[in-house]
Amino acid sequence: MEKTKVLQIENLDLNTLIGNFQFLKNELYEIKQGFIKNEIEKYLTREQTAEYFNVSVVTIWNWSKKGLLTPYKIANKVYFKQSEIENALTEIKA
């Protein structure tokens, strides 16, 4: 069972009030992130994925063979999860 917290704002000094609002802001952010994670997954075709990265379909095929992207197949169509192609991007450390 989830514990419910009560926010009382009467007779609070300014610092305590600010702390309570910061706590509330953090809680709302976590709730928002939960909703974002539960959104329906979007799938892109090879062509859409190539367009997303501004590369050729052959490059997408090569990246799949190297394990950089995970292809999903239904019948003769290949798809990629948009969240996974976004996560495949890596930061360049200068």
C-alpha positions as CSV (number, residue, x, y, z in Angstrom):
1,M,0.0,0.0,0.0
2,E,1.3,3.4,-0.9
3,K,1.8,5.9,1.9
4,T,-0.1,9.2,1.4
5,K,1.6,12.4,2.5
6,V,-0.3,15.4,3.7
7,L,0.9,18.9,3.0
8,Q,-0.1,21.5,5.5
9,I,0.6,25.1,4.7
10,E,-0.9,27.0,7.6
11,N,1.5,28.5,10.1
12,L,4.7,27.6,8.2
13,D,7.8,29.8,7.9
14,L,8.9,30.7,4.4
15,N,11.8,28.2,4.2
16,T,9.6,25.3,5.3
17,L,6.9,26.4,2.8
18,I,9.5,26.6,0.0
19,G,10.8,23.1,1.0
20,N,7.3,21.7,0.8
21,F,6.7,23.2,-2.6
22,Q,10.1,21.7,-3.8
23,F,9.0,18.3,-2.5
24,L,5.6,18.7,-4.3
25,K,7.5,19.7,-7.5
26,N,9.6,16.6,-7.3
27,E,6.6,14.3,-6.7
28,L,4.8,15.8,-9.7
29,Y,7.9,15.3,-11.9
30,E,8.1,11.6,-11.0
31,I,4.4,11.2,-11.8
32,K,4.9,12.9,-15.2
33,Q,7.8,10.6,-15.9
34,G,5.6,7.6,-15.1
35,F,3.0,8.8,-17.6
36,I,5.7,9.3,-20.3
37,K,7.0,5.8,-19.8
38,N,3.5,4.3,-20.2
39,E,2.9,6.0,-23.5
40,I,2.3,3.7,-26.5
41,E,5.6,2.8,-28.2
42,K,6.1,4.2,-31.7
43,Y,7.7,2.0,-34.3
44,L,9.6,3.4,-37.4
45,T,10.2,1.6,-40.7
46,R,13.8,1.3,-42.0
47,E,13.1,4.2,-44.3
48,Q,11.7,6.4,-41.5
49,T,14.7,5.4,-39.3
50,A,17.1,6.4,-42.1
51,E,15.4,9.7,-42.5
52,Y,15.5,10.3,-38.7
53,F,19.3,9.9,-38.7
54,N,19.7,11.5,-42.2
55,V,21.5,8.4,-43.5
56,S,20.8,5.7,-46.1
57,V,18.8,2.5,-45.5
58,V,22.1,0.6,-46.1
59,T,23.6,2.4,-43.1
60,I,20.6,1.3,-41.0
61,W,21.1,-2.3,-42.1
62,N,24.8,-2.1,-41.2
63,W,24.0,-0.6,-37.8
64,S,21.5,-3.4,-37.2
65,K,24.1,-6.1,-38.1
66,K,26.6,-4.4,-35.7
67,G,24.0,-4.5,-32.9
68,L,23.7,-0.7,-32.7
69,L,20.0,-0.9,-33.5
70,T,17.5,-3.7,-32.8
71,P,15.2,-4.5,-35.7
72,Y,11.7,-5.9,-35.1
73,K,9.9,-7.8,-37.8
74,I,6.4,-8.6,-38.7
75,A,5.7,-10.4,-42.0
76,N,8.2,-8.9,-44.4
77,K,8.3,-5.5,-42.7
78,V,11.2,-4.4,-40.4
79,Y,10.6,-1.8,-37.7
80,F,12.6,0.0,-35.0
81,K,11.4,1.3,-31.7
82,Q,11.7,5.0,-31.6
83,S,12.8,5.0,-28.0
84,E,15.6,2.6,-28.7
85,I,16.9,4.5,-31.7
86,E,17.0,7.6,-29.5
87,N,18.8,5.7,-26.8
88,A,21.3,4.4,-29.3
89,L,22.7,7.9,-29.6
90,T,25.8,8.4,-27.5
91,E,27.4,11.6,-26.1
92,I,30.7,12.7,-27.6
93,K,33.1,13.4,-24.7
94,A,35.5,16.2,-25.8
